[in-house]
Amino acid sequence: MTETRTPTDVDALADAYLDRYAALNPIDATFIGVAGHDDRLPDYTPEWWQSVSDNRRQTLAALDTAQSTDRTDRITVAALREELTVREELRAAGDEESELSVIFSPL
């Protein structure tokens, strides 16, 4: 038996984050199967890194006011909050930019 779930505001918030993330990071978008971004590369400028962080922080702020309607929403909010918080902590530690190197780099 297949159960149909009506999309919620939490679903829309998570989808919006993913859409912005995919647009900012075409390599990851292609890797995770989000179509339409495979003809570009990330910018990797300081402004780009800031845009990626802004997307996470805006989503985290939206999660603070998100109203969960069911168990799926509660799991989505918890998982997304954990992922984005850890990524922002890594950014604060200066780890994000260390992904760029002459030996190992997405490019």
Backbone bond lengths (Angstrom), bond angles and torsions (degrees), N, CA, C in turn:
res aa  C-N    CA-C-N  psi(-1)  N-CA   C-N-CA  omega(-1)  CA-C   N-CA-C  phi
1 M - - - 1.439 - - 1.528 108.72 -
2 T 1.323 116.45 128.73 1.458 122.37 178.99 1.514 109.20 -100.23
3 E 1.315 115.04 128.19 1.459 120.67 179.64 1.522 108.82 -101.01
4 T 1.319 116.64 130.36 1.459 121.79 178.83 1.519 108.35 -95.45
5 R 1.309 116.00 131.28 1.460 121.24 -179.66 1.518 108.32 -113.02
6 T 1.317 116.41 130.48 1.453 121.54 176.81 1.526 108.42 -75.14
7 P 1.341 118.03 126.67 1.467 120.23 178.81 1.531 111.42 -58.04
8 T 1.320 114.94 142.62 1.462 121.82 -176.99 1.522 110.57 -111.80
9 D 1.334 115.68 178.16 1.461 120.61 175.63 1.532 111.31 -62.61
10 V 1.327 116.68 -34.39 1.472 120.27 177.25 1.524 109.81 -65.35
11 D 1.319 117.08 -40.79 1.468 120.43 176.57 1.525 110.32 -60.51
12 A 1.318 116.66 -43.92 1.465 121.20 -179.99 1.521 110.90 -63.49
13 L 1.329 116.84 -39.33 1.468 121.13 178.78 1.531 110.14 -64.00
14 A 1.332 116.81 -46.14 1.468 120.85 179.80 1.528 111.03 -65.15
15 D 1.323 116.77 -40.54 1.471 120.66 178.10 1.526 111.26 -64.37
16 A 1.331 116.89 -39.89 1.469 120.69 179.39 1.529 110.28 -64.65
17 Y 1.340 116.37 -41.30 1.460 119.56 176.92 1.532 109.88 -60.30
18 L 1.327 116.60 -47.72 1.462 120.63 -179.14 1.521 111.67 -61.33
19 D 1.315 117.92 -41.80 1.471 121.03 178.51 1.521 111.38 -60.76
20 R 1.333 116.51 -45.11 1.476 119.84 179.38 1.527 110.65 -67.60
21 Y 1.334 116.53 -40.42 1.461 120.94 178.75 1.525 110.91 -61.54
22 A 1.314 116.44 -45.30 1.466 120.75 -179.92 1.520 111.17 -62.26
23 A 1.321 116.96 -40.24 1.462 120.32 178.92 1.532 111.26 -66.86
24 L 1.328 116.69 -35.31 1.460 120.45 179.65 1.525 112.49 -78.00
25 N 1.323 117.10 -31.40 1.454 120.12 -174.67 1.533 110.58 -128.95
26 P 1.341 116.14 78.62 1.464 120.57 -177.17 1.523 114.97 -58.67
27 I 1.323 118.55 -31.83 1.464 120.74 178.78 1.527 109.67 -63.19
28 D 1.322 116.55 -49.53 1.461 119.83 178.12 1.520 111.29 -64.41
29 A 1.328 116.88 -38.27 1.465 120.21 178.32 1.527 110.36 -57.64
30 T 1.308 116.76 -46.89 1.460 120.73 179.12 1.523 110.32 -64.12
31 F 1.332 116.54 -42.58 1.462 121.60 -178.88 1.526 111.88 -59.98
32 I 1.350 117.81 -39.69 1.464 120.50 -177.53 1.523 112.66 -92.42
33 G 1.341 116.74 0.97 1.458 120.04 173.06 1.510 115.98 91.11
34 V 1.324 117.74 19.53 1.462 120.78 175.89 1.526 107.37 -87.58
35 A 1.304 116.01 113.08 1.466 121.24 -175.07 1.526 111.88 -74.02
36 G 1.338 113.85 157.25 1.449 120.84 172.03 1.509 116.24 98.22
37 H 1.319 117.26 3.77 1.469 119.67 -177.27 1.525 112.61 -124.94
38 D 1.329 117.45 4.49 1.457 120.42 -171.56 1.520 114.91 -78.84
39 D 1.329 117.20 6.25 1.461 119.99 178.30 1.536 111.93 -104.98
40 R 1.342 116.67 9.30 1.462 120.47 -176.82 1.532 110.63 -132.93
41 L 1.325 114.99 168.57 1.454 122.83 173.46 1.530 108.65 -125.31
42 P 1.327 117.74 156.40 1.460 120.05 174.87 1.528 110.56 -63.16
43 D 1.309 116.20 157.66 1.458 122.59 -176.69 1.533 112.48 -77.98
44 Y 1.322 117.52 -40.02 1.461 124.65 -178.99 1.524 114.75 58.52
45 T 1.314 118.33 21.65 1.460 121.58 172.03 1.526 108.40 -86.66
46 P 1.328 118.56 165.06 1.471 119.50 174.91 1.529 112.29 -55.79
47 E 1.309 117.42 -35.71 1.468 121.18 178.70 1.531 110.88 -66.34
48 W 1.331 116.02 -37.29 1.457 120.02 178.04 1.523 110.63 -64.57
49 W 1.338 116.21 -47.98 1.466 119.83 177.97 1.527 110.19 -56.26
50 Q 1.335 116.59 -40.51 1.460 120.42 179.56 1.531 110.69 -66.13
51 S 1.319 117.69 -38.97 1.470 121.16 178.09 1.523 111.57 -63.13
52 V 1.317 116.63 -39.99 1.464 120.88 177.51 1.528 109.52 -62.69
53 S 1.326 116.15 -44.53 1.459 120.93 178.47 1.532 110.88 -65.34
54 D 1.324 116.91 -42.20 1.468 120.42 178.40 1.523 111.30 -58.55
55 N 1.319 117.14 -41.23 1.458 121.28 178.36 1.532 110.23 -60.22
56 R 1.312 116.39 -44.15 1.477 119.71 178.86 1.515 111.31 -64.53
57 R 1.341 116.76 -46.69 1.462 120.08 -176.94 1.524 111.85 -66.77
58 Q 1.326 117.86 -37.64 1.463 120.38 176.38 1.525 110.62 -64.00
59 T 1.315 116.52 -40.01 1.459 120.13 179.32 1.524 110.36 -68.15
60 L 1.331 117.40 -41.63 1.462 120.09 176.92 1.524 111.17 -59.72
61 A 1.325 116.91 -42.09 1.477 120.15 178.16 1.524 110.46 -63.18
62 A 1.316 117.16 -40.68 1.465 120.86 178.97 1.527 110.87 -66.47
63 L 1.330 117.13 -34.73 1.462 120.22 178.23 1.526 111.37 -63.67
64 D 1.346 116.91 -30.40 1.462 120.71 179.79 1.527 112.17 -62.23
65 T 1.313 116.86 -27.45 1.468 120.34 -178.58 1.530 113.00 -110.11
66 A 1.326 116.49 1.77 1.469 120.09 -177.85 1.527 110.08 -68.54
67 Q 1.315 114.88 137.24 1.460 121.44 177.91 1.528 109.45 -100.41
68 S 1.312 115.89 111.41 1.468 120.53 177.89 1.524 109.24 -77.62
69 T 1.329 115.11 134.20 1.458 119.31 -179.49 1.525 113.36 -104.52
70 D 1.336 116.47 -15.18 1.456 119.16 -178.83 1.528 109.70 -157.95
71 R 1.316 115.35 -177.31 1.472 121.50 -178.55 1.531 111.10 -61.29
72 T 1.314 117.42 -40.41 1.462 121.00 -179.92 1.527 110.34 -60.26
73 D 1.316 117.02 -43.35 1.472 120.58 177.28 1.526 110.95 -62.09
74 R 1.326 117.22 -44.42 1.467 120.17 -178.72 1.529 110.88 -61.93
75 I 1.322 116.72 -39.88 1.472 120.75 177.97 1.525 110.16 -68.06
76 T 1.320 117.32 -42.57 1.464 121.55 178.72 1.522 110.67 -59.84
77 V 1.323 116.97 -47.32 1.467 121.23 -179.73 1.525 110.02 -61.91
78 A 1.319 117.72 -46.83 1.469 120.75 -178.22 1.524 111.62 -63.34
79 A 1.316 116.93 -46.00 1.468 120.58 -177.71 1.527 111.28 -67.34
80 L 1.320 116.91 -43.57 1.462 120.22 -179.22 1.525 110.44 -66.91
81 R 1.335 116.65 -41.81 1.471 120.13 178.03 1.532 110.73 -60.55
82 E 1.341 116.85 -44.76 1.462 119.85 -179.95 1.528 111.32 -61.95
83 E 1.323 116.87 -48.57 1.472 121.19 -178.61 1.523 111.67 -60.39
84 L 1.322 116.76 -48.36 1.462 120.07 -176.33 1.522 111.61 -70.21
85 T 1.318 117.46 -35.70 1.465 120.91 178.07 1.518 110.67 -64.87
86 V 1.318 117.09 -45.50 1.468 120.35 179.21 1.524 109.97 -62.71
87 R 1.311 117.41 -42.73 1.475 119.83 179.75 1.529 111.61 -64.05
88 E 1.319 117.58 -36.31 1.467 120.00 176.67 1.531 110.85 -70.58
89 E 1.320 117.59 -34.76 1.463 120.44 175.52 1.528 110.69 -65.44
90 L 1.328 116.97 -40.49 1.468 120.38 176.40 1.523 110.84 -63.33
91 R 1.332 116.31 -39.35 1.464 119.90 177.43 1.520 110.28 -62.62
92 A 1.329 116.44 -45.19 1.467 120.68 -179.76 1.525 111.48 -61.28
93 A 1.322 116.45 -30.33 1.470 120.98 178.70 1.526 112.11 -82.11
94 G 1.345 117.46 -4.55 1.460 121.21 179.60 1.511 113.84 84.07
95 D 1.319 117.32 12.49 1.461 120.55 -175.14 1.525 113.86 -79.00
96 E 1.336 117.58 -30.20 1.465 119.61 -176.34 1.521 112.91 -56.38
97 E 1.310 116.03 -51.01 1.453 120.06 -176.86 1.529 112.88 -66.89
98 S 1.328 117.35 -15.72 1.466 119.66 179.26 1.521 111.45 -70.89
99 E 1.336 117.60 -9.18 1.462 120.24 175.94 1.521 111.30 -67.16
100 L 1.305 117.23 -17.55 1.469 121.35 179.76 1.511 109.77 -92.20
101 S 1.312 116.73 120.58 1.457 121.22 177.53 1.527 108.64 -157.77
102 V 1.306 115.85 166.52 1.454 119.67 179.61 1.533 111.71 -78.54
103 I 1.331 116.50 -18.99 1.460 120.10 -178.79 1.520 111.00 -93.20
104 F 1.328 117.31 -46.53 1.463 121.11 179.84 1.512 108.35 -128.84
105 S 1.284 115.86 117.28 1.455 120.48 -179.98 1.526 109.11 -154.87
106 P 1.319 117.63 145.91 1.466 119.18 177.24 1.531 112.55 -57.89
107 L 1.306 116.64 -27.67 1.464 119.15 179.88 1.508 110.93 -82.77
